[in-house]
Structures are given as structure tokens and as C-alpha cells.
Amino acid sequence: MKQKHETNTVNMKIGQQFPLTIKRLGINGEGVGYYKRQVVFVPGALPGEEVVAEVTKASPRFSEAKMIKIRKQSKERIKPPCPIYQECGGCQLQHMNYQATLREKRDIVKQAFERHTKIALTDEMLRETIGMENPWDYRNKSQLQLGKKGKDVIAGLYALNSHHLIDLSDCKVQHESTNKVTQVVKQILADLNVPIYNERKHSGIVRTVVTRVGFETGQVQVVLVTKEENLPKKEAIVAEIKRRLPEVNSIVQNVNSQKTSLIFGEKTIHLAGEEAIEEKLGELSFSLSARAFFQLNPTQTVKLYNVVKEAAELTGKEKIVDAYCGVGTIGLWLAKEAAEVRGMDIIPAAIDDARENAKKHGFTHASYEVGKAEELLPRWKKEGWKPDVVIVDPPRTGCDERLLQTIIEVKPKRMVYVSCNPSTLAKDVDRLSKKGYKVKSVQPIDMFPWTAQVESVTELVRV
């Protein structure tokens, strides 16, 4: 059944209170209920709970509310283990039993298909979510904004819908190395009295500290994102990192002078150690430069890529396109079973890494180009080269409209869609399903335990 949320039978008022039964979770992890047939979103509420809600935002189509009290509590509610869970906002589901979150993430994917397509996903097509045995300490990278609290330097995330910086001293979903290294780096910056960026005034120098660790190699990279290229006490900072953190293999500066929420700017400067760190996935190893995209949960990434390989159904004769390829991870994961792999990305440093990774493994039949798939695919088609399988792993906004049109024109036999946003996935699949592609399977994977995010792999075949 297609869900209808637009029915407006009541005008809500801010401050209005009413009892509400929570029916399901929304795409951002909030509880969803209906009051006089209007949809109400309640952060922190769980399916099956009866709560008293107070309206915080009213609009003709839906309302947002906060939970005043729980009249009937879900058996799946647990105490969040993180002491700053409520303030931080980085995780949305630490108050829910882990197995229940896996069920709800599958349901979020199902809801997206019901809302944006006419495709009826059977239980056989929409598989159970693949979870983790230990859903903690799984993130290999932290990107924390810097600020000042008196003389102390703090590093953390902005609280939801605010400019209030929450210090993350010990994040429970981060690898212990990233936690340790970030704490020491901010202490070094405080000890040396390095000017810290002030978001409101657009003053100061050091904005963000990015730390990445290789789970298998133990190698660590530190990136200092600065407002300008001139970094005061640069030599002293580098010397102190080397002295206090001998495990750090790579120290890099990135310059971002814009007033923006984006972390990285265009210019990257190598300060000390290696330019990139190494990470291993299965039998493969990858070079990771500062701006290179790499999955944040290596343990689940192996499971994800194996699902992609299964969906690609390779026989050794297929020509593969790896769109949005990053450092080439997915294409190289499949390279042994493919005749040829071609990948593309718009970040030159990522393509440099992808070429190096292919060369390192002796994959002479894997090549990579800087550019957009929607521009390169038509060129290759004119040159007489056509892929059998196209793999896409786009950002949250989904596939570029021109890329979808290009795939429809090139007509690969099979498409594997790796998605981090069920809504844009469903919209793109709806477009493809009207142009000759049929959904064979959808496999949700929990890449980010305790958050509302759900990754999935959708297998599409041309009929």
C-alpha cells in the first residue's frame, strides 16, 4: 500500500500536547505517529510506545514534537551506554536494542520503496539486515571540529540544530586509536597556543582535526584543516605529534578558507611521514590519501563488497564500470572475476590512489580516469566499448540525472546499486524500473550501528 502523509485534517499549534502511539521509525531515527491522521515525528520515541508529545514545529503536512513522558514503554528500549548520547546527536538509536535496530533499518528501506515506487518488495527480495557481532569501536575515521573552552582546546560535533560544540573525549563508536590521537593533538595545539578557528567570527586558524586509522595495518594519519595556508608553529606541531604519537605515520595539512560546513578545501600539503596510509580488506591493500573516500566501517565493508560480488554474478568475461569509484575498492574487489574494470571519480587524488592500488595488485585490466561517469560512459560507447555490469556507489543525493539517462542508453545487462540513502535509491530505482530494469534483490547492511543510517545493495537486471 502506498503511504499517504499529506492528509491535513488538523491545524497543530506549537506547545500543544496530546497522547500519541508510535507506529514506526522515520528515516532519521525518530518515532512516527499519527494524530487525527496527521503525521507527527518524535525524536527518541520507539515503535509500539505510547507517549505524551508536545508540538515543537507545525506545518500543513506534518508536525515535529518532543516527548514529554512515556506512558507505555517499548520492551526494546535500553539505557544508552554513551554519557553524552542525548547532547551529541551523532548516534540516534542507542536507546534501542541492537537487534531491533536491524529490523527497523530494513523497514526504513521498505518504506522508501513503498513511498517512491510501485515495486512490491517481497520478503525474499528484501533480505534481513546484515549486522555486526560487536557494534562498537567500528569507525576508522573521525572528523572533529575544534573550538576553545577557556584555555582548553575542545574537539567534537555541533549539537543538533545549533552552534554549540560538544566535546567528544571518548566516542564509543570510534576506533580507540582515533580517540587517543585526537585527544593528544588537541592538547598539543593547546600547549603551543595555536590559534583555533572561531566559526562565528571566521577567525583563528585550525578548524578541524581528521584522524584515520588502518584497522589491519595500525597505521594512523592526522590531517589538520586550516583556514589559511600559513600554519603558526607548524614545525613545533609536527615535532610534538612525532614525539607524543609515534604511531602516526602521516601528517597532512588541508586548507579550507571558505565559510562552509564542508570539511575539506581543495589544497592539501604534506607535512611529515608518508603521504598516505595503508589499509587491508581481505587479500587487498589500499593506499589512502587525506581526501580519499574509504568506507568508515572496514569490518562491514568486507560483507558489503561480498554482497556486491554476489549481485554482479561474474563469470570472468564481464566488462565492469565502477562509477564513483573512490580509491577503487569495489572494482578491485571484483577484478579477479572480471575481464576488465574501468572506474572514475571527480577527485584526482582518489584516482591516483586507485591507479596505484591496481598497479600494486598487478591488475593490468583495471584502469581509472578523473571525470564523471555521465561524461565518460558516452565517450566509451562511441569508441565501441560497452559495459556488461555497472556498479554505482553515489553520495546521499543519489545518482546524477545524466548518469541514470546514460545507463538507460548504454543498456548494461546488470546494475549493482550501493546506496547510503533509501529515499534517493528508491527514486533512482523507480526511474530505472520504467526503462527496462527489474529489481532482483535488496540487501540492507548496517554500516553505522546506533545511527539511523542504512546502507544497501540493490541488484537490477535488464529484462
CORZICOR-V43371 format. One record per run of one state. SS is the DSSP state (~ for helix, > for strand, _ for the rest). FROM is the first residue (numbers start at 1). LEN is the number of residues. If there is no record, write none. Layout:
# CORZICOR-V43371
SS_FROM_LEN ; SS_FROM_LEN
This chain:
# CORZICOR-V43371
__1_16 ; >_17_9 ; __26_5 ; >_31_5 ; __36_2 ; >_38_5 ; __43_7 ; >_50_9 ; __59_3 ; >_62_11 ; __73_4 ; >_77_1 ; __78_7 ; ~_85_4 ; __89_7 ; >_96_1 ; __97_1 ; ~_98_19 ; __117_9 ; >_126_1 ; __127_3 ; >_130_1 ; __131_8 ; >_139_1 ; __140_1 ; >_141_9 ; __150_2 ; >_152_7 ; __159_6 ; >_165_3 ; __168_6 ; >_174_1 ; __175_1 ; ~_176_16 ; __192_4 ; >_196_1 ; __197_1 ; >_198_1 ; __199_4 ; >_203_1 ; __204_2 ; >_206_8 ; __214_6 ; >_220_7 ; __227_7 ; ~_234_11 ; __245_3 ; >_248_8 ; __256_11 ; >_267_7 ; __274_3 ; >_277_5 ; __282_2 ; >_284_5 ; __289_9 ; ~_298_15 ; __313_6 ; >_319_5 ; __324_5 ; ~_329_9 ; __338_2 ; >_340_6 ; __346_2 ; ~_348_13 ; __361_5 ; >_366_5 ; __371_2 ; ~_373_10 ; __383_6 ; >_389_4 ; __393_8 ; ~_401_10 ; __411_3 ; >_414_6 ; __420_2 ; ~_422_12 ; __434_3 ; >_437_9 ; __446_9 ; >_455_8 ; __463_1
